[in-house]
Amino acid sequence: MTLLLVHIAEIGKYAITYGVSVSILEIGVFEGALVTGAMSYLYYSGVIYTTLGLGDIEPQGHIRFITAMEAL
């Protein structure tokens, strides 16, 4: 159970990073499916963290590097 919570926390950390990177730092954007808020970032982070890479949301710009590090 503890390990599951650690994984969920890491997904959340990356979701916050994506939100800050797009909204505040403006170092990239997401294309494809509409990314409208916190749940969208959480969904994207979960997809990348589990390396499913569904491809309905695509990062553009420097946030591609953050995406690569999360998948790693």
Gaussian input, Z-matrix of N, CA and C with variables (Angstrom, degrees):
# hf/3-21g

backbone

0 1
 N
 C     1     B1
 C     2     B2     1     A1
 N     3     B3     2     A2     1     D1
 C     4     B4     3     A3     2     D2
 C     5     B5     4     A4     3     D3
 N     6     B6     5     A5     4     D4
 C     7     B7     6     A6     5     D5
 C     8     B8     7     A7     6     D6
 N     9     B9     8     A8     7     D7
 C    10    B10     9     A9     8     D8
 C    11    B11    10    A10     9     D9
 N    12    B12    11    A11    10    D10
 C    13    B13    12    A12    11    D11
 C    14    B14    13    A13    12    D12
 N    15    B15    14    A14    13    D13
 C    16    B16    15    A15    14    D14
 C    17    B17    16    A16    15    D15
 N    18    B18    17    A17    16    D16
 C    19    B19    18    A18    17    D17
 C    20    B20    19    A19    18    D18
 N    21    B21    20    A20    19    D19
 C    22    B22    21    A21    20    D20
 C    23    B23    22    A22    21    D21
 N    24    B24    23    A23    22    D22
 C    25    B25    24    A24    23    D23
 C    26    B26    25    A25    24    D24
 N    27    B27    26    A26    25    D25
 C    28    B28    27    A27    26    D26
 C    29    B29    28    A28    27    D27
 N    30    B30    29    A29    28    D28
 C    31    B31    30    A30    29    D29
 C    32    B32    31    A31    30    D30
 N    33    B33    32    A32    31    D31
 C    34    B34    33    A33    32    D32
 C    35    B35    34    A34    33    D33
 N    36    B36    35    A35    34    D34
 C    37    B37    36    A36    35    D35
 C    38    B38    37    A37    36    D36
 N    39    B39    38    A38    37    D37
 C    40    B40    39    A39    38    D38
 C    41    B41    40    A40    39    D39
 N    42    B42    41    A41    40    D40
 C    43    B43    42    A42    41    D41
 C    44    B44    43    A43    42    D42
 N    45    B45    44    A44    43    D43
 C    46    B46    45    A45    44    D44
 C    47    B47    46    A46    45    D45
 N    48    B48    47    A47    46    D46
 C    49    B49    48    A48    47    D47
 C    50    B50    49    A49    48    D48
 N    51    B51    50    A50    49    D49
 C    52    B52    51    A51    50    D50
 C    53    B53    52    A52    51    D51
 N    54    B54    53    A53    52    D52
 C    55    B55    54    A54    53    D53
 C    56    B56    55    A55    54    D54
 N    57    B57    56    A56    55    D55
 C    58    B58    57    A57    56    D56
 C    59    B59    58    A58    57    D57
 N    60    B60    59    A59    58    D58
 C    61    B61    60    A60    59    D59
 C    62    B62    61    A61    60    D60
 N    63    B63    62    A62    61    D61
 C    64    B64    63    A63    62    D62
 C    65    B65    64    A64    63    D63
 N    66    B66    65    A65    64    D64
 C    67    B67    66    A66    65    D65
 C    68    B68    67    A67    66    D66
 N    69    B69    68    A68    67    D67
 C    70    B70    69    A69    68    D68
 C    71    B71    70    A70    69    D69
 N    72    B72    71    A71    70    D70
 C    73    B73    72    A72    71    D71
 C    74    B74    73    A73    72    D72
 N    75    B75    74    A74    73    D73
 C    76    B76    75    A75    74    D74
 C    77    B77    76    A76    75    D75
 N    78    B78    77    A77    76    D76
 C    79    B79    78    A78    77    D77
 C    80    B80    79    A79    78    D78
 N    81    B81    80    A80    79    D79
 C    82    B82    81    A81    80    D80
 C    83    B83    82    A82    81    D81
 N    84    B84    83    A83    82    D82
 C    85    B85    84    A84    83    D83
 C    86    B86    85    A85    84    D84
 N    87    B87    86    A86    85    D85
 C    88    B88    87    A87    86    D86
 C    89    B89    88    A88    87    D87
 N    90    B90    89    A89    88    D88
 C    91    B91    90    A90    89    D89
 C    92    B92    91    A91    90    D90
 N    93    B93    92    A92    91    D91
 C    94    B94    93    A93    92    D92
 C    95    B95    94    A94    93    D93
 N    96    B96    95    A95    94    D94
 C    97    B97    96    A96    95    D95
 C    98    B98    97    A97    96    D96
 N    99    B99    98    A98    97    D97
 C   100   B100    99    A99    98    D98
 C   101   B101   100   A100    99    D99
 N   102   B102   101   A101   100   D100
 C   103   B103   102   A102   101   D101
 C   104   B104   103   A103   102   D102
 N   105   B105   104   A104   103   D103
 C   106   B106   105   A105   104   D104
 C   107   B107   106   A106   105   D105
 N   108   B108   107   A107   106   D106
 C   109   B109   108   A108   107   D107
 C   110   B110   109   A109   108   D108
 N   111   B111   110   A110   109   D109
 C   112   B112   111   A111   110   D110
 C   113   B113   112   A112   111   D111
 N   114   B114   113   A113   112   D112
 C   115   B115   114   A114   113   D113
 C   116   B116   115   A115   114   D114
 N   117   B117   116   A116   115   D115
 C   118   B118   117   A117   116   D116
 C   119   B119   118   A118   117   D117
 N   120   B120   119   A119   118   D118
 C   121   B121   120   A120   119   D119
 C   122   B122   121   A121   120   D120
 N   123   B123   122   A122   121   D121
 C   124   B124   123   A123   122   D122
 C   125   B125   124   A124   123   D123
 N   126   B126   125   A125   124   D124
 C   127   B127   126   A126   125   D125
 C   128   B128   127   A127   126   D126
 N   129   B129   128   A128   127   D127
 C   130   B130   129   A129   128   D128
 C   131   B131   130   A130   129   D129
 N   132   B132   131   A131   130   D130
 C   133   B133   132   A132   131   D131
 C   134   B134   133   A133   132   D132
 N   135   B135   134   A134   133   D133
 C   136   B136   135   A135   134   D134
 C   137   B137   136   A136   135   D135
 N   138   B138   137   A137   136   D136
 C   139   B139   138   A138   137   D137
 C   140   B140   139   A139   138   D138
 N   141   B141   140   A140   139   D139
 C   142   B142   141   A141   140   D140
 C   143   B143   142   A142   141   D141
 N   144   B144   143   A143   142   D142
 C   145   B145   144   A144   143   D143
 C   146   B146   145   A145   144   D144
 N   147   B147   146   A146   145   D145
 C   148   B148   147   A147   146   D146
 C   149   B149   148   A148   147   D147
 N   150   B150   149   A149   148   D148
 C   151   B151   150   A150   149   D149
 C   152   B152   151   A151   150   D150
 N   153   B153   152   A152   151   D151
 C   154   B154   153   A153   152   D152
 C   155   B155   154   A154   153   D153
 N   156   B156   155   A155   154   D154
 C   157   B157   156   A156   155   D155
 C   158   B158   157   A157   156   D156
 N   159   B159   158   A158   157   D157
 C   160   B160   159   A159   158   D158
 C   161   B161   160   A160   159   D159
 N   162   B162   161   A161   160   D160
 C   163   B163   162   A162   161   D161
 C   164   B164   163   A163   162   D162
 N   165   B165   164   A164   163   D163
 C   166   B166   165   A165   164   D164
 C   167   B167   166   A166   165   D165
 N   168   B168   167   A167   166   D166
 C   169   B169   168   A168   167   D167
 C   170   B170   169   A169   168   D168
 N   171   B171   170   A170   169   D169
 C   172   B172   171   A171   170   D170
 C   173   B173   172   A172   171   D171
 N   174   B174   173   A173   172   D172
 C   175   B175   174   A174   173   D173
 C   176   B176   175   A175   174   D174
 N   177   B177   176   A176   175   D175
 C   178   B178   177   A177   176   D176
 C   179   B179   178   A178   177   D177
 N   180   B180   179   A179   178   D178
 C   181   B181   180   A180   179   D179
 C   182   B182   181   A181   180   D180
 N   183   B183   182   A182   181   D181
 C   184   B184   183   A183   182   D182
 C   185   B185   184   A184   183   D183
 N   186   B186   185   A185   184   D184
 C   187   B187   186   A186   185   D185
 C   188   B188   187   A187   186   D186
 N   189   B189   188   A188   187   D187
 C   190   B190   189   A189   188   D188
 C   191   B191   190   A190   189   D189
 N   192   B192   191   A191   190   D190
 C   193   B193   192   A192   191   D191
 C   194   B194   193   A193   192   D192
 N   195   B195   194   A194   193   D193
 C   196   B196   195   A195   194   D194
 C   197   B197   196   A196   195   D195
 N   198   B198   197   A197   196   D196
 C   199   B199   198   A198   197   D197
 C   200   B200   199   A199   198   D198
 N   201   B201   200   A200   199   D199
 C   202   B202   201   A201   200   D200
 C   203   B203   202   A202   201   D201
 N   204   B204   203   A203   202   D202
 C   205   B205   204   A204   203   D203
 C   206   B206   205   A205   204   D204
 N   207   B207   206   A206   205   D205
 C   208   B208   207   A207   206   D206
 C   209   B209   208   A208   207   D207
 N   210   B210   209   A209   208   D208
 C   211   B211   210   A210   209   D209
 C   212   B212   211   A211   210   D210
 N   213   B213   212   A212   211   D211
 C   214   B214   213   A213   212   D212
 C   215   B215   214   A214   213   D213

   B1=1.4506
   B2=1.5287
   B3=1.3155
   B4=1.4562
   B5=1.5207
   B6=1.3192
   B7=1.4646
   B8=1.5267
   B9=1.3207
   B10=1.4580
   B11=1.5248
   B12=1.3174
   B13=1.4628
   B14=1.5237
   B15=1.3211
   B16=1.4700
   B17=1.5310
   B18=1.3209
   B19=1.4681
   B20=1.5277
   B21=1.3030
   B22=1.4634
   B23=1.5321
   B24=1.3183
   B25=1.4663
   B26=1.5281
   B27=1.3147
   B28=1.4650
   B29=1.5272
   B30=1.3159
   B31=1.4625
   B32=1.5283
   B33=1.3284
   B34=1.4653
   B35=1.5154
   B36=1.3316
   B37=1.4687
   B38=1.5251
   B39=1.3255
   B40=1.4574
   B41=1.5255
   B42=1.3193
   B43=1.4607
   B44=1.5321
   B45=1.3201
   B46=1.4663
   B47=1.5204
   B48=1.3194
   B49=1.4653
   B50=1.5246
   B51=1.3451
   B52=1.4662
   B53=1.5200
   B54=1.3136
   B55=1.4576
   B56=1.5139
   B57=1.3217
   B58=1.4685
   B59=1.5290
   B60=1.3248
   B61=1.4674
   B62=1.5226
   B63=1.3157
   B64=1.4631
   B65=1.5242
   B66=1.3203
   B67=1.4643
   B68=1.5206
   B69=1.3205
   B70=1.4612
   B71=1.5258
   B72=1.3315
   B73=1.4640
   B74=1.5214
   B75=1.3286
   B76=1.4635
   B77=1.5321
   B78=1.3375
   B79=1.4682
   B80=1.5263
   B81=1.3117
   B82=1.4484
   B83=1.5125
   B84=1.3212
   B85=1.4626
   B86=1.5215
   B87=1.3113
   B88=1.4499
   B89=1.5206
   B90=1.3238
   B91=1.4600
   B92=1.5167
   B93=1.3035
   B94=1.4620
   B95=1.5133
   B96=1.3218
   B97=1.4651
   B98=1.5253
   B99=1.2948
   B100=1.4628
   B101=1.5318
   B102=1.3226
   B103=1.4619
   B104=1.5209
   B105=1.3440
   B106=1.4614
   B107=1.5200
   B108=1.3149
   B109=1.4524
   B110=1.5081
   B111=1.3151
   B112=1.4618
   B113=1.5261
   B114=1.3153
   B115=1.4707
   B116=1.5187
   B117=1.3214
   B118=1.4656
   B119=1.5242
   B120=1.3235
   B121=1.4662
   B122=1.5292
   B123=1.3124
   B124=1.4635
   B125=1.5285
   B126=1.3188
   B127=1.4680
   B128=1.5288
   B129=1.3357
   B130=1.4632
   B131=1.5226
   B132=1.3077
   B133=1.4602
   B134=1.5272
   B135=1.3274
   B136=1.4628
   B137=1.5112
   B138=1.3217
   B139=1.4649
   B140=1.5259
   B141=1.3145
   B142=1.4623
   B143=1.5270
   B144=1.3253
   B145=1.4672
   B146=1.5220
   B147=1.3240
   B148=1.4622
   B149=1.5248
   B150=1.3060
   B151=1.4714
   B152=1.5191
   B153=1.3220
   B154=1.4643
   B155=1.5211
   B156=1.3401
   B157=1.4597
   B158=1.5195
   B159=1.3073
   B160=1.4551
   B161=1.5258
   B162=1.3070
   B163=1.4525
   B164=1.5096
   B165=1.3331
   B166=1.4583
   B167=1.5252
   B168=1.3236
   B169=1.4613
   B170=1.5194
   B171=1.3422
   B172=1.4572
   B173=1.5289
   B174=1.3306
   B175=1.4611
   B176=1.5320
   B177=1.3047
   B178=1.4619
   B179=1.5240
   B180=1.2968
   B181=1.4594
   B182=1.5241
   B183=1.3089
   B184=1.4579
   B185=1.5306
   B186=1.3242
   B187=1.4672
   B188=1.5275
   B189=1.3203
   B190=1.4720
   B191=1.5234
   B192=1.3319
   B193=1.4639
   B194=1.5312
   B195=1.3218
   B196=1.4668
   B197=1.5278
   B198=1.3220
   B199=1.4539
   B200=1.5082
   B201=1.3130
   B202=1.4692
   B203=1.5275
   B204=1.3136
   B205=1.4735
   B206=1.5233
   B207=1.3270
   B208=1.4689
   B209=1.5181
   B210=1.3122
   B211=1.4756
   B212=1.5293
   B213=1.3152
   B214=1.4718
   B215=1.5025
   A1=111.03
   A2=116.25
   A3=120.54
   A4=111.02
   A5=116.61
   A6=120.61
   A7=111.02
   A8=117.40
   A9=121.13
   A10=110.67
   A11=117.20
   A12=121.35
   A13=111.84
   A14=117.06
   A15=120.93
   A16=109.83
   A17=116.97
   A18=120.33
   A19=111.14
   A20=117.14
   A21=120.74
   A22=110.36
   A23=117.04
   A24=120.81
   A25=111.07
   A26=117.21
   A27=119.99
   A28=110.85
   A29=117.29
   A30=120.55
   A31=109.46
   A32=116.57
   A33=121.46
   A34=112.61
   A35=116.43
   A36=120.71
   A37=110.69
   A38=116.37
   A39=119.62
   A40=111.26
   A41=118.02
   A42=120.64
   A43=110.36
   A44=116.74
   A45=120.85
   A46=110.15
   A47=116.72
   A48=121.22
   A49=110.84
   A50=117.04
   A51=119.87
   A52=110.98
   A53=117.16
   A54=120.58
   A55=112.56
   A56=116.47
   A57=121.25
   A58=110.43
   A59=116.44
   A60=120.81
   A61=112.24
   A62=117.05
   A63=120.92
   A64=111.25
   A65=117.32
   A66=121.20
   A67=114.29
   A68=117.14
   A69=120.39
   A70=111.86
   A71=116.66
   A72=120.44
   A73=113.09
   A74=116.55
   A75=123.34
   A76=112.53
   A77=115.91
   A78=120.27
   A79=112.36
   A80=116.81
   A81=120.72
   A82=110.63
   A83=114.89
   A84=121.63
   A85=108.56
   A86=115.47
   A87=121.94
   A88=108.28
   A89=115.81
   A90=121.32
   A91=109.02
   A92=115.91
   A93=120.63
   A94=109.23
   A95=116.60
   A96=120.81
   A97=110.30
   A98=116.30
   A99=122.82
   A100=111.01
   A101=116.18
   A102=122.67
   A103=106.55
   A104=116.10
   A105=119.85
   A106=115.18
   A107=118.54
   A108=117.93
   A109=112.67
   A110=115.00
   A111=122.27
   A112=113.36
   A113=117.74
   A114=119.63
   A115=111.70
   A116=117.29
   A117=120.75
   A118=110.25
   A119=116.65
   A120=120.20
   A121=110.37
   A122=116.71
   A123=120.97
   A124=110.71
   A125=116.35
   A126=120.91
   A127=110.38
   A128=116.82
   A129=120.75
   A130=110.47
   A131=116.99
   A132=120.99
   A133=111.09
   A134=117.21
   A135=120.57
   A136=112.53
   A137=116.98
   A138=121.17
   A139=110.29
   A140=117.33
   A141=120.84
   A142=110.39
   A143=117.65
   A144=121.43
   A145=111.64
   A146=115.72
   A147=119.39
   A148=111.49
   A149=116.35
   A150=126.19
   A151=113.10
   A152=116.98
   A153=120.00
   A154=110.50
   A155=116.15
   A156=121.27
   A157=113.12
   A158=117.92
   A159=121.44
   A160=113.32
   A161=117.60
   A162=120.66
   A163=115.69
   A164=118.86
   A165=118.83
   A166=111.72
   A167=116.93
   A168=122.60
   A169=106.52
   A170=115.93
   A171=120.15
   A172=110.15
   A173=117.37
   A174=119.81
   A175=110.89
   A176=115.56
   A177=121.86
   A178=107.81
   A179=117.03
   A180=121.16
   A181=111.09
   A182=115.44
   A183=121.03
   A184=114.06
   A185=118.10
   A186=118.82
   A187=111.63
   A188=117.33
   A189=119.71
   A190=110.15
   A191=117.38
   A192=121.41
   A193=110.66
   A194=117.03
   A195=120.77
   A196=109.56
   A197=116.24
   A198=121.07
   A199=111.24
   A200=116.79
   A201=120.86
   A202=111.45
   A203=117.42
   A204=120.34
   A205=110.78
   A206=118.10
   A207=119.59
   A208=110.55
   A209=117.31
   A210=120.35
   A211=111.79
   A212=115.00
   A213=119.67
   A214=110.52
   D1=-40.87
   D2=179.39
   D3=-61.86
   D4=-43.02
   D5=-179.79
   D6=-62.60
   D7=-39.62
   D8=177.15
   D9=-60.48
   D10=-43.79
   D11=179.61
   D12=-65.38
   D13=-35.45
   D14=176.71
   D15=-64.70
   D16=-42.82
   D17=178.25
   D18=-63.97
   D19=-43.18
   D20=178.83
   D21=-63.22
   D22=-39.73
   D23=177.82
   D24=-63.29
   D25=-39.54
   D26=179.37
   D27=-67.95
   D28=-39.81
   D29=175.72
   D30=-60.27
   D31=-42.88
   D32=177.49
   D33=-62.71
   D34=-40.26
   D35=178.79
   D36=-60.87
   D37=-43.88
   D38=178.92
   D39=-69.06
   D40=-36.17
   D41=177.56
   D42=-60.72
   D43=-42.11
   D44=176.75
   D45=-64.26
   D46=-41.48
   D47=178.63
   D48=-60.30
   D49=-43.53
   D50=177.72
   D51=-63.00
   D52=-44.09
   D53=179.79
   D54=-60.11
   D55=-46.14
   D56=179.02
   D57=-66.23
   D58=-41.23
   D59=-178.10
   D60=-63.45
   D61=-37.68
   D62=-178.54
   D63=-84.03
   D64=-47.17
   D65=-172.31
   D66=-80.57
   D67=-41.29
   D68=-173.56
   D69=-101.13
   D70=-52.18
   D71=-176.72
   D72=-79.88
   D73=-21.74
   D74=179.51
   D75=51.27
   D76=49.42
   D77=-179.59
   D78=-99.66
   D79=8.70
   D80=178.18
   D81=173.30
   D82=176.40
   D83=178.87
   D84=-140.01
   D85=166.42
   D86=173.24
   D87=-109.54
   D88=136.47
   D89=176.27
   D90=-118.05
   D91=165.98
   D92=-178.40
   D93=98.11
   D94=-127.98
   D95=178.67
   D96=-60.39
   D97=145.76
   D98=-176.87
   D99=-65.16
   D100=125.83
   D101=176.43
   D102=-105.92
   D103=107.71
   D104=-170.46
   D105=-111.89
   D106=-13.73
   D107=-177.28
   D108=-179.53
   D109=-161.20
   D110=-172.88
   D111=-57.58
   D112=-42.11
   D113=-179.32
   D114=-66.60
   D115=-32.29
   D116=177.33
   D117=-66.92
   D118=-42.42
   D119=178.16
   D120=-66.81
   D121=-38.71
   D122=178.35
   D123=-65.37
   D124=-42.00
   D125=176.79
   D126=-60.96
   D127=-49.46
   D128=-178.88
   D129=-60.76
   D130=-44.42
   D131=179.79
   D132=-61.87
   D133=-41.56
   D134=177.97
   D135=-63.41
   D136=-40.07
   D137=178.51
   D138=-64.73
   D139=-43.58
   D140=-179.15
   D141=-71.12
   D142=-41.78
   D143=-178.34
   D144=-60.31
   D145=-38.59
   D146=179.95
   D147=-87.01
   D148=3.82
   D149=-179.64
   D150=54.56
   D151=30.86
   D152=173.46
   D153=-70.87
   D154=-40.76
   D155=177.80
   D156=52.78
   D157=53.28
   D158=-175.20
   D159=-58.80
   D160=-29.21
   D161=176.16
   D162=85.57
   D163=9.22
   D164=177.71
   D165=-81.20
   D166=-16.58
   D167=173.01
   D168=-126.89
   D169=127.69
   D170=-177.88
   D171=-120.35
   D172=127.71
   D173=177.95
   D174=-78.09
   D175=144.23
   D176=176.28
   D177=-129.80
   D178=138.16
   D179=179.98
   D180=94.79
   D181=-157.38
   D182=-174.41
   D183=-70.35
   D184=-15.15
   D185=177.29
   D186=-68.95
   D187=-12.15
   D188=173.98
   D189=-61.39
   D190=-35.17
   D191=178.16
   D192=-65.55
   D193=-42.23
   D194=177.84
   D195=-61.73
   D196=-41.64
   D197=177.99
   D198=-60.73
   D199=-43.70
   D200=178.97
   D201=-63.19
   D202=-39.97
   D203=-179.84
   D204=-68.36
   D205=-36.27
   D206=177.83
   D207=-65.83
   D208=-42.49
   D209=179.99
   D210=-65.90
   D211=-30.74
   D212=179.78
   D213=-66.05

